[in-house]
Amino acid sequence: MKRLSRTFLASLAALAGLSGLARADGELDPAFGIGGKVTTAFGVPAATATSVVDETANIDFALARYNADGSLDNSFGIGGRVRTDFFGLDDVANAVARQADGKIIAAGTARVGFDLRIALARYNVDGSLDSTFDGDGKAVTPDASGVAYGVVVQPDGKIVVAGSNFALVRFNVDGSLDTGFGKGGEFAIRGFGATAMTLQLDGKIVVAGSINSSGTGDDLAVVRVNSDGSLDKTFGSAGIVTTDFFGSGDVAWAVTLQPNGRIVAGGYAADSLSTGPHFGVARYDADGSPDLTFDGNGRTSTDFPGFDEVAFGVAVQGDGKILAAGRAFGTADYDFAIVRYTPDGAEDPGFGLSGRVTTDFFGRNDGIRGILIQLDGKIIAAGGAQDETTGYFALARYLSSPSAPTGCPHSAGFWKKHRELWPVTSLTLGAQPYSGNELLLILSRPPKGDASILLARDLIAAKFNVVGGASSSEMIADIASADELLGAYAGKVPYQIRPTSPAGRAMVLLAGDLASRNNRRSDPS
């Protein structure tokens, strides 16, 4: 019986604003799916809320891609759905990342005999496997390396995976193991389990998970790694920071960055005096020290009615409010659960019911695995749902007023005219360093049919805006994608890329996204 691991690709396109009566932040968006909810089955019966079962007893990677209105994107795979088997045994996808060229990386684990190995699959934009990736679109580590829970694509196109046994593994663009990273392609800390990761603009890798350093139980842990796979010992205590909530076991399942460099990690905080774990969120300054402006001690927790609450996703709005999303046990089953915190760590009374929202699909178990915020401020939550017989991919979209980004942002044209306001005097674009004079030359140069100039102009503006304090999770992701696209070329801009070529189209599309964020429409995530 084949079960499908659940990995989701929600469209990031913004929708037009709702007409009619104003609705409150946290309400389901009636313009999305049916009453704000979408479910997708793969045509087989289910056993749990996070897997579906057919006749072969094995698990496959599974992906679905959606349009902005919640309908399946029929240009992707078969009817918007794709499934991938590795060796005829259990394969579980836990994370996805999108390359700058639109290709999709799914990361998880594949069983080889009795071993669990970190596994990657790369898909073309249409959902077909990319045969340029390890020959058949699929790659696995050569030894028993555990389970991958997070994946990011670096500006040079290399792929970094966060996993259970080895904290990080890096693959080359072609799917081969990058033996120049860490030790033989791997970075590990004894006792540390990695479950989430994100990239800083300087290329350093922030990894979150848990570590048992005291022997009394796991603590939430964040590690920072240099781009070469060495531990960044300037961070925290020799590269590691840990947070203990109640002395009973804590784990981070998600991590993101704020524009000012602060790190937000979310997961669960176990409390031996209550009925189970709660949502746990910790915030750190850029150097790894606890941010004492966040609930007074750098951490906060939320206890829903019932028991066993876990946050699997976090996002930061442009106004500094933090969303944590996962599952919470209601009266008889698990439901989608979201909490919004104010920048100082209090639950936001302007969101849902006193800062909390729960959503049930079929009266069975539901849970969120990831969350993002659209350009218009609406919130997309993706996870799984179950009825009495079937397991589903599940999406919900919630209303939220667009929040004004902090600080800037300003357009490329503004930065061209106001060099005296530049927050820095040099930048790296792609893999190349640029002086202030070189940056000004790019900003002053009309594209004239060269997509690389178009992208570089908006990338410069975006990086200035981030340093100036105005950005979002999605802006940072777009910056990384832009660096990846430009980093594929030798030398410095211009690269004479025709806008109608495949690379040019990708650059034009990404430049448009960056321009939207730079022109005070920054995605507040």
CORTASUL-V762728 format. One record per residue. N is the residue number from 1. RES is the residue in three letters. PHI is phi as a letter, one per 20 degrees, with the letter a starting at -180 (999 if undefined). PSI is psi in degrees with one decimal (999 if undefined). NEAR is the number of other ideal C-beta (glycine too) atoms within 12 Angstrom. Layout:
# CORTASUL-V762728
[[N & RES & PHI & PSI & NEAR] [N & RES & PHI & PSI & NEAR]]
This chain:
# CORTASUL-V762728
[[1 & MET & 999 & 121.1 & 19] [2 & LYS & e & 125.3 & 30] [3 & ARG & d & 143.5 & 34] [4 & LEU & d & 119.7 & 44] [5 & SER & f & 144.8 & 45] [6 & ARG & d & 116.2 & 47] [7 & THR & c & 135.8 & 42] [8 & PHE & d & 142.3 & 44] [9 & LEU & c & 96.4 & 39] [10 & ALA & e & 138.0 & 44] [11 & SER & f & 138.7 & 31] [12 & LEU & e & 2.3 & 32] [13 & ALA & f & 139.4 & 25] [14 & ALA & e & 147.3 & 28] [15 & LEU & d & 160.8 & 24] [16 & ALA & f & 156.7 & 14] [17 & GLY & f & 154.5 & 19] [18 & LEU & f & 144.4 & 23] [19 & SER & e & 168.2 & 10] [20 & GLY & n & -154.1 & 8] [21 & LEU & f & 143.7 & 9] [22 & ALA & f & 143.6 & 11] [23 & ARG & d & 159.8 & 22] [24 & ALA & e & 152.1 & 21] [25 & ASP & g & 133.7 & 33] [26 & GLY & n & -11.5 & 38] [27 & GLU & f & 149.3 & 29] [28 & LEU & f & 143.4 & 35] [29 & ASP & e & 110.5 & 36] [30 & PRO & f & -13.2 & 23] [31 & ALA & e & -2.3 & 29] [32 & PHE & d & 122.8 & 32] [33 & GLY & l & -134.0 & 29] [34 & ILE & d & 107.9 & 19] [35 & GLY & m & 26.6 & 19] [36 & GLY & n & 0.0 & 31] [37 & LYS & c & 147.9 & 32] [38 & VAL & c & 135.7 & 37] [39 & THR & c & 146.3 & 37] [40 & THR & c & 124.0 & 40] [41 & ALA & d & 156.1 & 31] [42 & PHE & d & 18.2 & 35] [43 & GLY & m & 21.0 & 19] [44 & VAL & c & 156.5 & 25] [45 & PRO & f & 167.5 & 23] [46 & ALA & c & 155.7 & 33] [47 & ALA & d & -29.7 & 24] [48 & THR & c & 174.6 & 27] [49 & ALA & f & -7.1 & 35] [50 & THR & c & 10.4 & 34] [51 & SER & b & 154.5 & 33] [52 & VAL & c & 154.0 & 38] [53 & VAL & c & 136.1 & 26] [54 & ASP & c & -148.8 & 25] [55 & GLU & e & 1.3 & 11] [56 & THR & d & -4.5 & 19] [57 & ALA & m & 15.9 & 16] [58 & ASN & c & 162.5 & 27] [59 & ILE & d & 142.8 & 41] [60 & ASP & c & 154.1 & 41] [61 & PHE & g & 142.3 & 46] [62 & ALA & b & 136.6 & 45] [63 & LEU & c & 151.5 & 43] [64 & ALA & c & 143.2 & 44] [65 & ARG & c & 139.2 & 39] [66 & TYR & c & 150.1 & 34] [67 & ASN & f & 172.6 & 23] [68 & ALA & f & -23.3 & 26] [69 & ASP & e & 2.6 & 25] [70 & GLY & n & -6.3 & 36] [71 & SER & f & 153.1 & 23] [72 & LEU & f & 142.4 & 31] [73 & ASP & e & 103.2 & 27] [74 & ASN & f & -8.8 & 16] [75 & SER & e & -2.5 & 21] [76 & PHE & d & 121.5 & 27] [77 & GLY & l & -137.4 & 28] [78 & ILE & d & 108.0 & 20] [79 & GLY & m & 29.8 & 20] [80 & GLY & n & 3.5 & 30] [81 & ARG & c & 148.3 & 34] [82 & VAL & c & 141.5 & 40] [83 & ARG & c & 145.4 & 36] [84 & THR & c & 129.2 & 40] [85 & ASP & d & 143.2 & 30] [86 & PHE & e & -65.5 & 34] [87 & PHE & c & 19.2 & 23] [88 & GLY & m & 8.1 & 17] [89 & LEU & d & -148.1 & 25] [90 & ASP & e & 126.6 & 32] [91 & ASP & c & 124.7 & 40] [92 & VAL & c & 122.2 & 37] [93 & ALA & e & 130.3 & 48] [94 & ASN & d & -12.8 & 42] [95 & ALA & b & 152.8 & 47] [96 & VAL & c & 154.1 & 40] [97 & ALA & b & 149.2 & 40] [98 & ARG & d & 129.7 & 36] [99 & GLN & f & 166.0 & 38] [100 & ALA & f & -27.7 & 40] [101 & ASP & e & 6.4 & 30] [102 & GLY & n & -12.3 & 30] [103 & LYS & f & 154.5 & 36] [104 & ILE & d & 132.2 & 40] [105 & ILE & d & 126.2 & 47] [106 & ALA & d & 134.6 & 49] [107 & ALA & c & 143.5 & 50] [108 & GLY & a & -130.6 & 45] [109 & THR & b & 149.4 & 39] [110 & ALA & c & 137.4 & 39] [111 & ARG & e & 128.4 & 28] [112 & VAL & c & 103.5 & 23] [113 & GLY & m & -120.7 & 14] [114 & PHE & e & 1.9 & 9] [115 & ASP & e & 146.7 & 22] [116 & LEU & d & 125.4 & 29] [117 & ARG & c & 143.3 & 37] [118 & ILE & f & 133.0 & 50] [119 & ALA & c & 142.5 & 49] [120 & LEU & c & 146.3 & 51] [121 & ALA & c & 137.7 & 48] [122 & ARG & d & 132.5 & 43] [123 & TYR & d & 143.6 & 40] [124 & ASN & f & 171.8 & 25] [125 & VAL & g & -29.5 & 25] [126 & ASP & e & 1.8 & 19] [127 & GLY & n & -6.4 & 33] [128 & SER & f & 150.6 & 23] [129 & LEU & f & 141.2 & 31] [130 & ASP & e & 106.4 & 30] [131 & SER & f & -11.5 & 17] [132 & THR & f & -5.0 & 23] [133 & PHE & d & 101.3 & 32] [134 & ASP & l & 24.9 & 27] [135 & GLY & n & -32.6 & 14] [136 & ASP & c & 10.3 & 22] [137 & GLY & n & 0.5 & 29] [138 & LYS & c & 141.8 & 35] [139 & ALA & b & 142.9 & 41] [140 & VAL & c & 155.7 & 38] [141 & THR & f & 153.3 & 39] [142 & PRO & f & -8.5 & 20] [143 & ASP & c & 179.2 & 19] [144 & ALA & f & 96.8 & 21] [145 & SER & d & 2.8 & 37] [146 & GLY & n & -142.8 & 35] [147 & VAL & c & 133.7 & 35] [148 & ALA & e & 131.2 & 50] [149 & TYR & d & -16.1 & 44] [150 & GLY & b & 154.5 & 46] [151 & VAL & b & 140.0 & 43] [152 & VAL & c & 154.2 & 46] [153 & VAL & d & 123.2 & 41] [154 & GLN & f & 163.7 & 42] [155 & PRO & g & -28.0 & 37] [156 & ASP & e & 5.2 & 32] [157 & GLY & n & -8.8 & 35] [158 & LYS & f & 152.5 & 40] [159 & ILE & d & 124.8 & 48] [160 & VAL & d & 132.1 & 49] [161 & VAL & d & 136.7 & 53] [162 & ALA & d & 130.6 & 48] [163 & GLY & b & 178.6 & 42] [164 & SER & f & -45.9 & 33] [165 & ASN & e & -56.1 & 31] [166 & PHE & e & 132.8 & 38] [167 & ALA & f & -42.9 & 47] [168 & LEU & c & 144.2 & 56] [169 & VAL & c & 137.0 & 51] [170 & ARG & d & 136.9 & 44] [171 & PHE & d & 146.9 & 43] [172 & ASN & f & 171.3 & 26] [173 & VAL & g & -31.7 & 29] [174 & ASP & e & 2.9 & 21] [175 & GLY & n & -4.5 & 32] [176 & SER & f & 155.6 & 24] [177 & LEU & f & 132.8 & 33] [178 & ASP & e & 95.6 & 31] [179 & THR & f & -8.2 & 18] [180 & GLY & e & -1.4 & 20] [181 & PHE & e & 126.1 & 32] [182 & GLY & l & -129.7 & 26] [183 & LYS & d & 102.6 & 21] [184 & GLY & m & 26.8 & 19] [185 & GLY & n & 0.3 & 30] [186 & GLU & c & 149.0 & 32] [187 & PHE & c & 132.5 & 38] [188 & ALA & b & 149.3 & 30] [189 & ILE & c & 129.9 & 32] [190 & ARG & g & 127.0 & 14] [191 & GLY & n & -4.3 & 23] [192 & PHE & e & 127.5 & 36] [193 & GLY & d & 124.2 & 35] [194 & ALA & e & 132.6 & 50] [195 & THR & c & -11.2 & 44] [196 & ALA & b & 158.4 & 47] [197 & MET & b & 161.3 & 45] [198 & THR & b & 161.2 & 42] [199 & LEU & d & 135.6 & 38] [200 & GLN & e & 162.7 & 32] [201 & LEU & f & -24.8 & 36] [202 & ASP & e & 5.7 & 29] [203 & GLY & n & -10.5 & 29] [204 & LYS & f & 150.9 & 33] [205 & ILE & d & 123.6 & 47] [206 & VAL & e & 121.9 & 48] [207 & VAL & d & 134.6 & 50] [208 & ALA & c & 153.0 & 50] [209 & GLY & r & -127.1 & 44] [210 & SER & b & 158.0 & 40] [211 & ILE & b & 142.9 & 37] [212 & ASN & d & 86.7 & 22] [213 & SER & e & -20.8 & 25] [214 & SER & d & -12.0 & 15] [215 & GLY & n & 1.7 & 9] [216 & THR & d & 3.6 & 16] [217 & GLY & p & 161.7 & 25] [218 & ASP & f & 143.4 & 32] [219 & ASP & d & 149.8 & 37] [220 & LEU & f & 135.0 & 51] [221 & ALA & c & 144.6 & 42] [222 & VAL & c & 133.0 & 55] [223 & VAL & c & 143.1 & 49] [224 & ARG & d & 132.5 & 41] [225 & VAL & c & 136.8 & 43] [226 & ASN & f & 164.0 & 26] [227 & SER & f & -16.0 & 30] [228 & ASP & e & 1.8 & 22] [229 & GLY & n & 11.5 & 33] [230 & SER & e & 153.7 & 23] [231 & LEU & f & 132.6 & 28] [232 & ASP & e & 97.4 & 30] [233 & LYS & f & -1.1 & 17] [234 & THR & e & -5.5 & 20] [235 & PHE & d & 127.8 & 31] [236 & GLY & l & -135.8 & 29] [237 & SER & e & 94.7 & 22] [238 & ALA & l & 38.2 & 17] [239 & GLY & o & -5.6 & 29] [240 & ILE & c & 141.0 & 34] [241 & VAL & c & 143.6 & 40] [242 & THR & c & 151.5 & 37] [243 & THR & c & 127.3 & 44] [244 & ASP & d & 125.2 & 31] [245 & PHE & e & -60.7 & 39] [246 & PHE & c & 7.7 & 25] [247 & GLY & n & 15.7 & 17] [248 & SER & c & 1.3 & 24] [249 & GLY & p & 120.7 & 27] [250 & ASP & c & 144.4 & 44] [251 & VAL & b & 137.3 & 43] [252 & ALA & e & 130.8 & 53] [253 & TRP & d & -2.2 & 44] [254 & ALA & b & 151.8 & 48] [255 & VAL & b & 143.7 & 48] [256 & THR & b & 171.0 & 48] [257 & LEU & d & 145.2 & 44] [258 & GLN & e & 159.4 & 42] [259 & PRO & g & -30.1 & 44] [260 & ASN & e & 9.0 & 25] [261 & GLY & n & -8.3 & 30] [262 & ARG & f & 152.0 & 33] [263 & ILE & d & 130.7 & 47] [264 & VAL & d & 123.6 & 49] [265 & ALA & d & 138.2 & 55] [266 & GLY & c & 150.0 & 50] [267 & GLY & a & -126.1 & 45] [268 & TYR & c & 152.7 & 41] [269 & ALA & c & 112.9 & 41] [270 & ALA & e & 141.8 & 32] [271 & ASP & c & 110.9 & 26] [272 & SER & f & -16.9 & 17] [273 & LEU & e & -4.6 & 13] [274 & SER & c & -165.8 & 21] [275 & THR & e & -0.3 & 17] [276 & GLY & q & -174.0 & 27] [277 & PRO & f & 156.9 & 36] [278 & HIS & d & 166.4 & 41] [279 & PHE & g & 133.4 & 50] [280 & GLY & c & 129.3 & 47] [281 & VAL & c & 131.5 & 52] [282 & ALA & c & 145.6 & 49] [283 & ARG & c & 137.7 & 45] [284 & TYR & c & 148.8 & 41] [285 & ASP & f & 169.2 & 24] [286 & ALA & f & -24.2 & 27] [287 & ASP & e & 1.3 & 20] [288 & GLY & n & -6.9 & 34] [289 & SER & f & 147.5 & 24] [290 & PRO & g & 137.3 & 29] [291 & ASP & e & 101.3 & 33] [292 & LEU & f & -7.1 & 17] [293 & THR & f & -6.7 & 23] [294 & PHE & e & 100.3 & 31] [295 & ASP & l & 23.7 & 26] [296 & GLY & n & -23.4 & 14] [297 & ASN & c & 9.3 & 21] [298 & GLY & n & 6.6 & 32] [299 & ARG & b & 156.0 & 37] [300 & THR & b & 161.8 & 37] [301 & SER & b & 156.2 & 36] [302 & THR & c & 126.8 & 43] [303 & ASP & d & 109.9 & 29] [304 & PHE & f & 160.2 & 38] [305 & PRO & g & 142.9 & 20] [306 & GLY & n & -141.5 & 22] [307 & PHE & b & 169.2 & 21] [308 & ASP & m & 72.1 & 27] [309 & GLU & d & 135.0 & 43] [310 & VAL & c & 133.6 & 39] [311 & ALA & e & 125.3 & 54] [312 & PHE & d & -4.3 & 46] [313 & GLY & b & 146.2 & 47] [314 & VAL & c & 149.4 & 44] [315 & ALA & b & 151.2 & 47] [316 & VAL & d & 125.9 & 48] [317 & GLN & f & 165.5 & 43] [318 & GLY & f & -24.8 & 40] [319 & ASP & e & 7.8 & 33] [320 & GLY & n & -6.0 & 35] [321 & LYS & f & 147.5 & 42] [322 & ILE & d & 132.2 & 51] [323 & LEU & d & 130.3 & 52] [324 & ALA & d & 132.1 & 53] [325 & ALA & c & 142.2 & 51] [326 & GLY & a & -123.3 & 47] [327 & ARG & c & 153.7 & 45] [328 & ALA & b & 141.2 & 40] [329 & PHE & e & 123.5 & 28] [330 & GLY & e & -134.7 & 26] [331 & THR & f & -30.3 & 14] [332 & ALA & b & -5.4 & 12] [333 & ASP & a & 174.1 & 27] [334 & TYR & e & 144.3 & 38] [335 & ASP & c & 159.5 & 40] [336 & PHE & g & 139.3 & 50] [337 & ALA & b & 133.3 & 47] [338 & ILE & c & 138.8 & 51] [339 & VAL & c & 136.2 & 48] [340 & ARG & d & 129.1 & 45] [341 & TYR & d & 144.6 & 41] [342 & THR & f & 166.0 & 27] [343 & PRO & g & -23.0 & 27] [344 & ASP & e & 5.9 & 20] [345 & GLY & n & 1.3 & 32] [346 & ALA & e & 150.4 & 23] [347 & GLU & f & 133.7 & 31] [348 & ASP & e & 112.0 & 34] [349 & PRO & f & -13.2 & 18] [350 & GLY & e & 6.5 & 25] [351 & PHE & c & 121.3 & 34] [352 & GLY & l & -137.3 & 31] [353 & LEU & d & 99.7 & 21] [354 & SER & l & 37.1 & 17] [355 & GLY & n & -0.7 & 29] [356 & ARG & c & 147.1 & 36] [357 & VAL & c & 135.6 & 40] [358 & THR & c & 147.8 & 36] [359 & THR & c & 128.8 & 39] [360 & ASP & d & 144.3 & 30] [361 & PHE & d & -62.5 & 40] [362 & PHE & c & 15.9 & 26] [363 & GLY & m & 12.0 & 17] [364 & ARG & c & -159.9 & 28] [365 & ASN & f & 131.8 & 33] [366 & ASP & c & 152.4 & 42] [367 & GLY & a & 146.0 & 45] [368 & ILE & e & 137.3 & 51] [369 & ARG & d & -15.4 & 40] [370 & GLY & b & 157.4 & 45] [371 & ILE & b & 144.2 & 45] [372 & LEU & b & 166.3 & 42] [373 & ILE & c & 129.1 & 46] [374 & GLN & f & 170.9 & 38] [375 & LEU & g & -31.6 & 37] [376 & ASP & e & 7.2 & 32] [377 & GLY & n & -14.2 & 39] [378 & LYS & f & 152.1 & 46] [379 & ILE & d & 126.9 & 47] [380 & ILE & d & 127.0 & 50] [381 & ALA & d & 132.2 & 51] [382 & ALA & c & 138.0 & 41] [383 & GLY & a & -139.5 & 43] [384 & GLY & c & 155.1 & 47] [385 & ALA & b & 162.3 & 42] [386 & GLN & b & 138.4 & 35] [387 & ASP & d & -160.0 & 24] [388 & GLU & f & -23.0 & 15] [389 & THR & c & -16.9 & 16] [390 & THR & c & 142.6 & 29] [391 & GLY & d & 145.3 & 41] [392 & TYR & c & 149.3 & 41] [393 & PHE & f & 143.1 & 49] [394 & ALA & c & 134.7 & 47] [395 & LEU & c & 147.5 & 47] [396 & ALA & c & 141.2 & 47] [397 & ARG & d & 133.6 & 44] [398 & TYR & d & 145.0 & 43] [399 & LEU & f & 143.8 & 33] [400 & SER & a & 132.4 & 41] [401 & SER & f & 136.4 & 28] [402 & PRO & g & 132.8 & 26] [403 & SER & d & 137.3 & 36] [404 & ALA & f & 127.9 & 20] [405 & PRO & f & 152.1 & 40] [406 & THR & f & 157.1 & 26] [407 & GLY & m & -130.3 & 25] [408 & CYS & g & -111.4 & 32] [409 & PRO & e & 165.3 & 38] [410 & HIS & c & 158.4 & 34] [411 & SER & f & 169.6 & 29] [412 & ALA & f & -37.2 & 36] [413 & GLY & f & -39.0 & 18] [414 & PHE & f & -48.2 & 26] [415 & TRP & f & -29.5 & 35] [416 & LYS & f & -38.5 & 24] [417 & LYS & e & -15.3 & 16] [418 & HIS & c & 63.4 & 19] [419 & ARG & f & -28.3 & 20] [420 & GLU & f & -16.2 & 11] [421 & LEU & e & 0.7 & 19] [422 & TRP & g & 132.4 & 28] [423 & PRO & f & -19.4 & 26] [424 & VAL & c & 162.8 & 23] [425 & THR & d & -2.7 & 18] [426 & SER & b & 159.1 & 20] [427 & LEU & b & 161.8 & 37] [428 & THR & d & 127.1 & 30] [429 & LEU & d & 126.5 & 40] [430 & GLY & m & -120.1 & 37] [431 & ALA & d & 11.2 & 24] [432 & GLN & d & 137.5 & 27] [433 & PRO & e & 141.8 & 15] [434 & TYR & c & 133.7 & 27] [435 & SER & f & 171.0 & 18] [436 & GLY & f & -40.3 & 21] [437 & ASN & f & -38.2 & 14] [438 & GLU & f & -39.1 & 24] [439 & LEU & f & -43.2 & 33] [440 & LEU & f & -37.1 & 25] [441 & LEU & f & -41.1 & 21] [442 & ILE & f & -45.4 & 37] [443 & LEU & f & -29.8 & 37] [444 & SER & e & -8.2 & 20] [445 & ARG & e & 123.9 & 22] [446 & PRO & f & 146.3 & 16] [447 & PRO & g & -41.4 & 29] [448 & LYS & l & 49.7 & 14] [449 & GLY & m & 11.3 & 20] [450 & ASP & d & 109.1 & 28] [451 & ALA & f & -25.7 & 36] [452 & SER & f & -35.2 & 40] [453 & ILE & f & -44.2 & 34] [454 & LEU & g & -46.8 & 40] [455 & LEU & f & -42.3 & 47] [456 & ALA & f & -38.4 & 44] [457 & ARG & g & -48.5 & 42] [458 & ASP & f & -25.5 & 46] [459 & LEU & f & -41.6 & 49] [460 & ILE & g & -48.9 & 49] [461 & ALA & g & -42.6 & 48] [462 & ALA & f & -42.0 & 48] [463 & LYS & f & -39.1 & 44] [464 & PHE & f & -41.9 & 43] [465 & ASN & f & -38.7 & 44] [466 & VAL & f & -47.4 & 43] [467 & VAL & f & -32.8 & 31] [468 & GLY & f & -5.3 & 28] [469 & GLY & o & 7.7 & 25] [470 & ALA & d & 108.2 & 37] [471 & SER & a & -170.8 & 43] [472 & SER & b & 169.6 & 47] [473 & SER & g & -40.9 & 39] [474 & GLU & f & -34.9 & 42] [475 & MET & f & -44.2 & 48] [476 & ILE & f & -39.6 & 38] [477 & ALA & f & -40.7 & 37] [478 & ASP & f & -37.1 & 43] [479 & ILE & f & -44.4 & 49] [480 & ALA & f & -40.0 & 43] [481 & SER & f & -39.9 & 40] [482 & ALA & f & -42.0 & 48] [483 & ASP & f & -37.5 & 40] [484 & GLU & f & -45.7 & 40] [485 & LEU & f & -48.1 & 44] [486 & LEU & f & -30.9 & 44] [487 & GLY & f & -10.6 & 34] [488 & ALA & f & -6.5 & 30] [489 & TYR & d & 144.6 & 28] [490 & ALA & f & 152.0 & 11] [491 & GLY & m & -161.0 & 17] [492 & LYS & d & 159.4 & 24] [493 & VAL & g & 140.4 & 38] [494 & PRO & e & 154.6 & 27] [495 & TYR & d & 1.0 & 30] [496 & GLN & l & 57.2 & 19] [497 & ILE & d & 116.8 & 30] [498 & ARG & f & 132.9 & 22] [499 & PRO & f & -21.9 & 24] [500 & THR & e & -7.2 & 14] [501 & SER & f & 163.3 & 18] [502 & PRO & g & -46.0 & 21] [503 & ALA & f & -38.0 & 27] [504 & GLY & f & -40.6 & 26] [505 & ARG & f & -40.7 & 23] [506 & ALA & f & -40.0 & 34] [507 & MET & f & -43.0 & 46] [508 & VAL & f & -43.8 & 30] [509 & LEU & f & -45.4 & 30] [510 & LEU & f & -37.4 & 41] [511 & ALA & f & -37.8 & 39] [512 & GLY & f & -41.1 & 25] [513 & ASP & f & -46.2 & 35] [514 & LEU & f & -39.6 & 46] [515 & ALA & f & -39.6 & 34] [516 & SER & f & -41.8 & 30] [517 & ARG & f & -36.2 & 44] [518 & ASN & f & -29.4 & 40] [519 & ASN & e & 48.5 & 25] [520 & ARG & l & 28.3 & 25] [521 & ARG & c & 33.2 & 29] [522 & SER & f & 133.6 & 48] [523 & ASP & f & 113.2 & 42] [524 & PRO & f & 64.2 & 40] [525 & SER & d & 999 & 46]]
